[in-house]
Amino acid sequence: MKKTLIALSVAVAALSAQGLEAKTLKWAFQGDAQSLDPQSLNETFTLGLLGNIYEGLVRRGPDLAIEPALATSWKIVEPKRWRFTLRKGVTFHNGNAFTADDVVFTYQRTLKPGSDVKTRMATVADVVKVDDHTVDFITEVPNPILIAEWATWYIMDKEWSEANNAADPTDIGEGKENYATRHANGTGPFMVKSRETDVKTVMVPNPKWWDTPKHNLTEVIMTPIGSDATRVAALLSGEIDMMYPVPVQDMKRIDSNPATEVLAGPELRTIFLGMDQERDELLYSSVKGKNPFKDLRVRQAFYHAINIDAIKRKVMRGLSTPSAIMISPKLFAAHAGEFKRLAYDPAKAKELLAGAGYPDGFQVQMDCPNNRYVNDELICKTVVQMLAKVGIKVDLLAQPKAQFFAKILRPKRDMSMYLLGWTPGSFDSWNVLFNLHGTPNKDTGRGKFNVGGYGNPKVDALIDKILVETDTTKRDAMIRDAYQMTTDEVAHIPLHQQGLAWGKKKTVDLKQRADNQFMLYYVNMN
């Protein structure tokens, strides 16, 4: 801790010595990062914020292309062995040197209970230190996309972690904390100066960062503002310089203000509904002794009851793209166009419910975040109204994302129906299939975010083959077959890919990435 405080003092002194004009960026998001521990939560905002503090062996640029980071190069020396050359001269924020020991330690830490990013190491059997700046990753099978998810697999300081009793990951699901929950020591371009969870996080530039800064910031203040109206008002008044997401109904208002503007673009995140298909009896339902979601007809009925065009028009104000599968068509261009949504058809929904033995419908609870996705609670309220028209009474429980994730995610799975969003970290279908469609297996990490517990051995077999297939045509065909099975069986109900909407002062230049991660080292204030 003492070394970190000294490093922060050095950073502030270095900025003063350079005579830099103070450039403080004040920005807001609708919620806060749930932890500063980089292995504690596989959630886009948390990982995006930490990507300014910590770094991986690789990173992604503004166009999402993979770039070298803490590794300068890598090669496949054997079919199941990747060798990484590590960057020399890199130090953590407290001054400790970055070496191969930190990579091995982070790998071992990633596999421990409480880690939410175990899928980053899928197929990795071992990590071996060759020398201080060389490590080998040994895989169980050939894996052509090994590094695709590693831009958010952040390396921790072994010495700092062990000295502060943070060798094990923070366990969000169990509500357990350690020193890494509220303190950070990365190698990235920004250092945490102070942290008040759900209130304010202050960061300053790392004067010893190995890369050349592309920003002109001297300080960054991130404030979570849950209220859409308050967040918009703060931008329009000049209290903050940037915020997201912009409520779709306020986009014109921000654009019409002379000092502000909206950056809008497509996002890769798919918003979807999930249903508990694993338990023999739902936790929250009027149906006793059985689980109605185990019946395909019931899942189809729920799907037919949803008017996705109305959601796009009335809730999203056009800032969404209805989806038939659980991945953006931009990430599966080969076959995505072959899939079609089940039609909005309330009469068909009622017929299916009657055939399944529920002519009068039934009651069920749905969990929903209210500060995570664009208009998330309003989407859920709209779905509740649509389901009511076919006889399904939904008790909506909308909560801030901290409580929401802790409640629904494994191992608790305290839910019967839920809304969730997913951006594949690798921008590849294997990520979606493995995490959301694979039969849950706590040992391998498969199905970690398959909260509803859908499972199909044929899909699992395809997932394994997709991972190691190097022929693109064959691989795309297997991905298509897997999606065909999961859509036919209504493993989930895809809704849409939400659009990005960031609000900023016109004097702020930044890069908007399609994965909705805000990289501070591309920000310049004019």
N, C-alpha and C positions, 0 to 999 in steps of 0.2 A: 504493500500500500504506500509506503514511504517513497519508494522509487517512482511510483506512478505520479504522486503529487509533485515530486521534483521535476519529472518530465513535463507535466502540465505548466509548471512555472517557467521552464525553459522555453516551451512553445510560445507562451504569452510574451516573454522577454524578446524572443526572436522576432516576432511580428512587430513589436515596438521598435526594435533596433533597425529594422528594415524601413521604418518610416512609412509603413503602408497606411493608406487612408482606411478608416474603419468601414468595413462592408459587412454589416450584420444582416443575415437573411432570417426573417421571421416567417415561419410557415406552419400550416395546420393540417391535420388529418382528422377524420371522424372518430378515431380511437387511438389507443396507444399500443406500442409494442408490449407484449405480455411478459417479456423477459429480455435481458441482455445476454443471456446464455445462448450461443449460436447453435447448440444442439437440442434446445428445449422445445421448439415449436416450428413445425413445417407450415408456416403461414406467410403469405406474400409480403404483407406490410412489415412484419417483424424481421423477416430475412432481408427485405429491401433496406430497412433502416440500418441493420447490422452490416450490410454490405458497404457502408461508408466508414465503418470502424474496423471490421475484420476483412480478411481476404482469403480466397481459396487458391488452389494451385493454378486454376484458370479463372477467367472472368468473361463477361459478355459486354461488348461495346454497345453504343446506341442503336445499332442495327441488329443487335442480338447475336452477332457473330462471336465465336469463341476466340479469346485472346490469351496469350501467356500472362500469368500474374506471378504468384510465388514460385511457379515452375517456369523456367525459360524455354524448355523444350521437352518433348516426350517421344518415345518410339516403342513399337512392339518388337521386343527382342526374341520372343518365342510366342506361339499362338496364345498362351495363357500367362504371359508375363509382359507387363508394361514397365518401362524404365523412365523415370522422371528426373531431369536435372534441375536442381533447385537454385533459386536466385541467391547469389552471394551478397553479403553486406547489408542484408535486411535486418532491422531490429523491431522488436515489439515496442509499444508505446512507453513501457517502463525502462527501455534500454537493453533488455535481454536479446541475445542474438537468436535469429531464426535458423534452425537446423533440421536435419532429418529426424531427430528425436521428437520434435514437435509434431511432425506429420504422423509418425508411428503412434504417438500418444493420442492424437486426435482421432485416428482410426479406431483405436481401442476404446476410447471414450464414446464414440459414436455407436458402438455395439452394446453399450451398457443399458440396464433398465432406466427408463426415464427419457432416453433419447427418442426424439420424434423424427429423426432424419436417417434412420437405419437403411432406408431404401437407397440412399446414396451409395451404399457399399454392397448392393445386391450383386451377387456372384463373386465378390472379393473374398478369397480364402485367407490371405495373409498380406501384410505389408512388411517388407524387409529393408532395413537400413543397409545400404551398400557402403556409403561413407557419409560424412557430415552434410554433403550436398547432393546426394543421389539416393533415391529410394525406388524399390521395385514393388509393384502391385501384382500379386499373383491371384489369378482368377480361377474359379472352379471349372469354367467353360470359356471358350473364346467369347469375348464381349466387344463387338465393334463400336458400341456407344458408351463405353465405360465413363468417359469424361463429360458426357452431355449434360449431366445433372450437377456437376461439381462447381459451377459458378456460385452456388449458395452453400457449398460445403466448406465452412470456414475453419481455418487452422488456429488452434489455441496454443498458448505458451505453456509447455509442460511444467516448467519450473514455477511459474506464477500460479498455475492451477493447483499444483500439489502443495505449495506453500500456504495457500488460502483455503485448503480443504474443499476444493472445487474439482477434484479429479473425476467425480461422477456428475452426470448432467442434472440440471434442474428438472424435476418431475412435475410438469404442469398439471397432468391428470390427477396426481395425488396431492397437489397443493404443497409440495415440498420445495424449499428454497435452499440455495447456498450462496457463497460469495459472488459467484458469476451471475446470479440473477439480477443484481443491481449494480454491478461493477463490470468494467470491460477493459481488456488489454489486448488489442489487436495490432496488426501491422498496417492498417489502412490509412487513408488520407485524412481522417478526422479522429479526434480523441474526445472522449466524454469528459467534460469539465464538471458537470453536475447533473444529477438525475433525481427527479421527483415523479414517481410513477403516477400516471394519469393527470399530471399537472404540467410538467415542463422538463425537457431534456436540452441541455446546452452542450454544444460541441465546438471545438476550435481546431484549426488545421494542424496536422502533424508535420512539424518542420523538418523531420528526418525521413519523410516518406521517400521510398526508393524511386518513385515515378515523378515525372514533371507535372505539377498541378495545372489543370486546365480551367481553374476557377480563380476568382479574385476575392474570395470570402475571407473574412477575419474572424467571424463568429457565426454560428448557426443556432437558432432557438426554435425547437419544435414543440408546439402546443397542441394537445388533443382537444378538439372542440366537437362534441357530439351533436349539438343542435345545428341542423342545416342552415336555419335562418341566422343564427349567431355567426356561423362560419362565413357566410356570404357577406354579412354586415361588416365583419372584421376586415375583409378584403376591400370592400367598397370604401370604407372609411380610411384606409391606409394603415390600419393597425398591424396588419400582416402583409407580406409581400407575395405569398403564394399559398394556395390551398387546394385540396382535393379530397373526395370527389365533389364536383359542382353538381348540385341538384339539377336535373334536366329542366325543371320549370324555371330556373334562375339563369340559364345560359344567356338568353337575350338581354337580361338586365345587366349582367356583367359586361357583355360585349358593347352595350350602349353607353356604358360609363367611359368617359374620355381617357381615364388613367388605367383601365384594366381590360383584359381580354381573356377569352376561353381558348384553350388548346383542346381540340376534340379529335379523336381518332379511334380506330378499332383496337379492341383488346382481345387477348387470346383466352381469357377466362370464360369458362362455361358455367352458367348457373343452372342448378338442377334440383329436383326433389328426390328424396330417398325414402324408402319404407323398410321397416324391420321385417325381413323375410326369414330370420334365423330362429327366433323364439317360437315355442309352441303356442304361447299365449302372449298377446301384446301387453305391455306394461300399462298403457293408457288407452283403454277402449271399452266400449259397452259390450263388446263380444267376449264372452267368457268360454274358456275351455278349448279355444282354438285361435289360430291367427289368420284373419281374412287375407292378409297380404301374401300368404303362401299360395293363394289361388291366382293364377295368371289372369283370370277374368276380372278380378277385382283391380289388379294393377292396370289392366287395359281400360277399365271403366274410369279410373282416376285420370288417366291420360286423355281419354276422349272428352272428359269434362272441362278440360282447360282450353280456353280460347287464347292462344298465344298471340294472335294478331291484336286482340284487344289490350293485352299486356304491353305489347310494343307501342301501340298507339296512345293509350291513355296513361299508362304508368311510366313507361320509358320515354315517351314523347319522341319516338322514332330512333332513339339512341340504343338500339339493340338489334341483333340479328338472330331470329328464331333458328333453333338448331334441332336436327334430327338425330345426331349422335353426340357423344360426350367429349368431342374435341372440335376445335375450330376447323372449318374446312380449309383454311389457309395452311394448316399443319398436316393435312392429309388430302392433298389435292388429287392424288391418284384415283381415289374411289369415293370421296365424301359425297359427291353429287348423286350417287346411286341410292342414297338413303332419303326417305321421306317420313315426315312426322305422321303419327296417327291423327286423323282428321278430328277437328272439333265437332262433336256429335253427342249432345246431351241425351238424345233418345237412345242411341246405341249404348251409352254409359249405363242408363237405367236398365236396359235389357240385359246387359252383362251382369250387373249387380243382382238382378232377379234370378238369373241363371245360376249364380254362385250361392244363392240362398239368402240374399239380403234385399228383398223387394222394397223394404222401407228404409234401406240404407243402414248406417250405424254411426256411432260416435267415436272419434279418435282425437288424440292431441297431436299438434304439430309444433316442433321447436324451430325457432327462427332467430337469426341475429338481427339487431336493429342499428348496428353501426359498423358493419363490415363491407357490404356490397352496395352498389348503386340502387337506392330505393328498396332495400331488402325487405323491410317490414311492410311497405306498401304492396310489394309483390305478394307477400304471404297473405295479407288481408284480402287481396283480390282473388287469390286462389281459394281462400276460405269461402268467399261469396260464390264462386263458380261451382265448388263442390256442393254447396248447400242446395243448388238448383237440381242436383241429381239425388238428393236425400242424404248426403254425408254431412254430419254436423262436426265441425272441427273446432276444438278448443285451442286457440292460438296462444303460445307462450313465446313472446318476443323478449330477448334479453341482450345486454351488451355482450360483445364477442368473448370477453374473458369468461363470463359465466356460461355462455352458450357452448364454447368449445370444451370447457371442462366437463360439461354435462353430457354431451352427445358422443364425444370421441371415445375410442377404445382406451382403456379396458372397461370404462363405466357403461357406455352405450345406454344411457338413461334417456331413452326416447322411443317413440313408435313411428314417427314420421318427421321429416326435417327438410330444411332448405340449406344447400351448401354450394360453394363455388370452387372451381378447380382450374388452375393453370399448370399444365405439365412442365415441371422444371427443366426437362430436357427438350421440350417442344417436339416430343416424339410420342407416338401412340403407345409404345410399350409402357411408358410412365402411367398413362391413363388406365390401361388394361391391368397392369400389375397392382396399382394402388387402389383403384375403384371397382374393378370387376373380378379380381382374383379372389379365390376362396381364402378368407382370413387365416393366416398362419403366423403366430407370434414369433416363432423361431426364425423364419426367413424374412419376416416383415411384409410378406405378400398380403394384400388386402388391408393394410394398415388404416386406410381411410374408406374402406368399404363398410361403412357404419351399419348399413342395413343387413349385411351378412349374406348377400347373394352369392351363390356358388354353383359352378358347373365344371366338372372335371375336364370336359372337352375344351373349354375356354382356358383352363389352367395349362393344359398341354400345349395349346397354341401360344400362350404367353411365353412359355419356356423356349419354344422353337423360334419365336420372333426375336427374342433377345440375342440369339447367336447367329441368326441368318444374315449372311453378307450380300446375298443376291437381292438387290432392291426390288425387282419385279416379283420374285417369290415372296419376299417379306411383306410387300404391300398387299398381296393376295391373301396372305394369312391374317393380316390385320383386318382386312375387309371381312373375312370369314368370322373372325372373333366378334367384330362389331355387329355382324348380322345375327349371331346367336344372342348377344346381349340385348339388342333392340327387339328381337322377336319375343324374348322372354321378359321384356320391360324390367331389366335389372335396375334401372333408374328412369326417371322422367326428365329428359333434358328440356330446358326452357329456352335459353338463348345465350349468345355471347354478348356480354354487356359492353357498351362503348366507354371509352376513356373520356373524361372531361376534367381538365385541370384549369383552375383560374389563377391568374397572375397579374402583377403589375406589368405594364408594357416596358418598363425599364429593366425587367429581369429576363435574361436569356438562359434557356435551359434546354435539355434534351428530353423528349417524351418517348419512353420505351413502351412497346406494345405489351410488355409483361407487367406494366403498372408499377415498376420499381423506380424510385426517384433517386438518381445518382447526383449527389451534391457536388462532385468534383467536375461537373460540366456546367455549373451555374456561374453566371457573371452578372453583376449588378452595375448598371450604367447610370 
